[in-house]
Amino acid sequence: PCLLFLFVNSIMLFKLLKKPLFMESPRYVLFGHLLFSDSLQLLLTMLLYILALTMVRIITCVCVVVIQLSAITVKMSPINLAVMSLERYVAICFPLRHGTIATFRATRAAIAVMWTLASLDSFVQLFLFFSLSTRSLTAHQICSRKGVFQLQVYVIINQVFTVVNFVLVTVIIFYTYVAIMVAVKCRCSCVHRAKMARKTVLLHMLQLCLYLISSLFSMINSSELLNLDPAAAFYIQPMLFSGLIILPRCLSPVIYGLRDHKLRQVFKCNFTFVYRASVEPHPRS
């Protein structure tokens, strides 16, 4: 499943980068950034999961970098959804100022801010790790967050940043949803467009709930419920991994690819294997 969704995301990213029309729109730029962060999260999570299953020992410093980069991408997706909701909010509630607010330069600045906010937790943990850790960075060990960050302070910092992140993102998405609903009732000239934006923000809420569930995967995976019966845990862990980690990351291309008219054409051309025969014009008599 990971390879399948990575293939789908790669095709969508390639088409977004290939068409200048998509790269000039802040909406599609943010969508492409969401695809990139989700694809990177899928790749790193799959790598860590395979290393944990095969009990392969790698260098500690490499393991720390991979774990923290994976943590950054986990926190990146909800923040990206909040920024996409704000872009739809500006497009509906301030249509005359949308062209001056949602510019390509502002979109790049928003992406830089998103990476900064998502990296705060990892930078704090890395600073504490290099300050408090007494183990050698060149030693080989099984790569897992619990094995590397053993102190309780790492767990507390991660929980605090995760809760603050999801609370702020939830407030932003709910606010934009209510504001767009008000715009639907007040402005009759753009009812269809406002309703589409409202449905998009509503889907952002659903996606946010799935991201919240996926962030709790490590806690569910290490609970005593799975340690009661190792034979049952052997089958339950891959199911949790597929349902809580892979599923939220595969919804982005489906949600936007099937709802957006321009992206829907890309889906039809690349995933339905439709062959369009070239018809040459009949020569004039």
Phi, psi and omega in degrees: 000320179300315180295324178296312182288329173295323177295315179298314180296323180294319178297317180294318178296318180298318180290324178294319180287334184282327184264118179297332180299320179290320183286345177272348181261126179300329181297314181284332175295316177294323177295319176296323176293323176295319177298318181295314181293321178293321179294318177296321177296317177299316182295314181291320180294319177297320178296314180294323181293318179293320178296323179290322180290322182273356178059039179278135179263129178233172181294142185299316182296322177294319179298318180296317181295316180295318180296315182289325176294322175296320178295324179295316180293330176297317181281344183288321187299312178298322179295320178297320177298321179296318179293321177296322177294321177296323178296319177293324178297316179294321182295328183268314186276334178228065185295327181286336181258002183297322181293332180269335180273308183270070178267170179293324178293318178294326178294318176296320177295322178295321178295320178296320178294321179299315179295325179293313180295320181289340183266351183301314180300314182292322179295320178295316180294322177294320178297316178292325181294314180287339179273324187257337185287139179250358182278158180284137180284346179261001179287152179263135180205167176288128187278109174206149181297319180294328180282331182271308182262085187273338183286151181291337182295328178293321179294317181295315180298317180296318179295318181296312181295322180294316180295314180297319180299311183288328178294313180296317180295320179296318178298316181296315182292319178295320180296314179295324179295315180294319180295322179290325175298319177297320179294327178296320182283330186271330185245110181276345184284335183234043183295315183297315180296319180293323178294321177296319178293323178295318178295324178296315179294325177297321175293328174299322177297316178298317179295322178297319177299320179293321177296322178296320177295320181293330178290342178268007183297318182296324179291319179292322183292330181261010182284166181289343180298321181276345181270354180290316183231103181300326180295319177290322179297329179299328179266331183284322183300314175297327178293317177295320179298318181288318185281327186260338182253311186283315186302312180299328182281347182261356183280335184300307179296330180289315182297309184277329181290326181270336182268326181277133184295318182291317180288333178296325176295323177295319178299316182296321184285333188253337186243353174254359178053045179279127179259121179258112179287136179281126183255117179276142180294143180288129181297145180290148179284000000 
